[in-house]
Amino acid sequence: MALAARQHGIVSRAQVLGIGVSAGALGRRVGSPLMRVLHRGVYLVGPILLPQGRAMAAVLACGPVARVSHDSASALWRCLSDRNGFRPRREITPSIDGSDTVHVTVTRGDHRRRGIRLHRVRSLLPDEVTTLENIPITTPARTLLDLAASLPSRDLERALVESLANRRTSRDEILILTDRHPRHAGAVRLRALLEAGEPAHTRSEAEDRFLALVRDVRLPRPEVNVTIEGFEVDCLWRAARLVVEVDGAAFHSTTGRRSADKRRDATLAAAGYRTIRFGWDQLMSEPNLVQVQVAQALARAPSA
């Protein structure tokens, strides 16, 4: 059935009747190995229920105003959004905590169903909802706002940085929502994170990510956190006189920090060392480019 194929194997009773299948014919199919009931009036067509199918089923069970939201939306955005080509599609987990519960936000009605965590709000404006591979879902910015109400601080910082680094949303889009919903429990926490500019990933995490990229393409392993010319550097290929600095701050960098980095790079350059800098956003969203740049720099290294 083409409709089921577009909806990850899920159809509703109303949809099936709407395309001309009689109630009797539908009744004979329901309960067969190829058409199972997931929720009242919502069916799985086929033998395999994938997480995105579970999300679609939850939305159909909760009506036309329902949207996948909160940690279920976050999991889908992380794993399905591929519009910028930054990362390959990954196996989808149903939610951040790995449970099968699907979080759904509605603006009206009572649609309590097993396996669905319902969130009721007064309204969801058009710029707060969208579709992702035909699944009605809250936008990345709205998803972050909802998560910010309960997510632990560290996890919220990670979610924010990943969304910004992969361009699923922007600082401006998030600030629009925090201004629009000042009483939302997540608004204050999100605004504080953006205004404080604290790095959501430490330098050690960024270093680990960078070293993993080096290892994946079998480049020579650098010395780590060593001192040259009076400066401690993150990664050093001594024979190639190449320094790589990695930065955990993905969405904020002060003018003072940038000026100090320029003076440091100039001093190292005068001593014959080339410095390349990578931010967390580059390490996450452009890993292949990072690997190519390091490989080219090592290939151009002066002969001993």
Rosetta blueprint (number, residue, H / E / L):
1 M L
2 A H
3 L H
4 A H
5 A H
6 R H
7 Q L
8 H L
9 G L
10 I E
11 V E
12 S E
13 R H
14 A H
15 Q H
16 V H
17 L H
18 G H
19 I L
20 G L
21 V L
22 S L
23 A H
24 G H
25 A H
26 L H
27 G H
28 R H
29 R H
30 V L
31 G L
32 S L
33 P L
34 L L
35 M E
36 R E
37 V E
38 L E
39 H E
40 R L
41 G L
42 V E
43 Y E
44 L E
45 V E
46 G L
47 P L
48 I L
49 L L
50 L L
51 P H
52 Q H
53 G H
54 R H
55 A H
56 M H
57 A H
58 A H
59 V H
60 L H
61 A H
62 C H
63 G L
64 P L
65 V L
66 A L
67 R E
68 V E
69 S L
70 H H
71 D H
72 S H
73 A H
74 S H
75 A H
76 L H
77 W H
78 R H
79 C H
80 L H
81 S L
82 D L
83 R L
84 N L
85 G L
86 F L
87 R L
88 P L
89 R L
90 R L
91 E L
92 I L
93 T L
94 P L
95 S L
96 I L
97 D L
98 G L
99 S L
100 D L
101 T L
102 V E
103 H E
104 V E
105 T E
106 V E
107 T L
108 R L
109 G L
110 D L
111 H L
112 R L
113 R L
114 R L
115 G L
116 I E
117 R E
118 L E
119 H E
120 R E
121 V L
122 R L
123 S L
124 L L
125 L L
126 P H
127 D H
128 E H
129 V E
130 T E
131 T E
132 L E
133 E L
134 N L
135 I E
136 P E
137 I E
138 T E
139 T L
140 P H
141 A H
142 R H
143 T H
144 L H
145 L H
146 D H
147 L H
148 A L
149 A L
150 S L
151 L L
152 P L
153 S H
154 R H
155 D H
156 L H
157 E H
158 R H
159 A H
160 L H
161 V H
162 E H
163 S H
164 L H
165 A H
166 N L
167 R L
168 R L
169 T L
170 S L
171 R H
172 D H
173 E H
174 I H
175 L H
176 I H
177 L H
178 T H
179 D H
180 R H
181 H L
182 P L
183 R L
184 H L
185 A L
186 G L
187 A H
188 V H
189 R H
190 L H
191 R H
192 A H
193 L H
194 L H
195 E H
196 A H
197 G L
198 E L
199 P L
200 A L
201 H L
202 T L
203 R H
204 S H
205 E H
206 A H
207 E H
208 D H
209 R H
210 F H
211 L H
212 A H
213 L H
214 V H
215 R H
216 D H
217 V L
218 R L
219 L L
220 P L
221 R L
222 P L
223 E E
224 V E
225 N E
226 V E
227 T E
228 I E
229 E L
230 G L
231 F E
232 E E
233 V E
234 D E
235 C E
236 L E
237 W E
238 R L
239 A L
240 A L
241 R L
242 L E
243 V E
244 V E
245 E E
246 V E
247 D E
248 G L
249 A L
250 A L
251 F L
252 H L
253 S L
254 T L
255 T H
256 G H
257 R H
258 R H
259 S H
260 A H
261 D H
262 K H
263 R H
264 R H
265 D H
266 A H
267 T H
268 L H
269 A H
270 A H
271 A L
272 G L
273 Y L
274 R E
275 T E
276 I E
277 R E
278 F E
279 G E
280 W H
281 D H
282 Q H
283 L H
284 M H
285 S H
286 E L
287 P H
288 N H
289 L H
290 V H
291 Q H
292 V H
293 Q H
294 V H
295 A H
296 Q H
297 A H
298 L H
299 A H
300 R L
301 A L
302 P L
303 S L
304 A L
